[in-house]
């Protein structure tokens, strides 16, 4: 799937150019991104699409030396249950 980075979100579009999946974020500070929400169209659910979006977002954060504060329930779950993203967690 082709994941695009558009205006503070990572998106997947269908052949009609409609957004069918996204992970949106905002800036908390110059070094911290907030993962606001993740959406995957029902036709794509269960196929690892949300994970692909999160992995692309994580790659972007690492490349630009950002940390991530998850607000989105999907990202909160992955941050709490997988060590893959430990380097991106905001220190409390």
Secondary structure, 3 states (H helix, E strand, C coil): CCCEEECCEEEEECCCCCEEEEEEEEECCCCEEEEEEEEECHHHCCCCHHHHHHHHHHHHHHHCCCEEEECCHHHHHHHHHCHHHHHHECCC
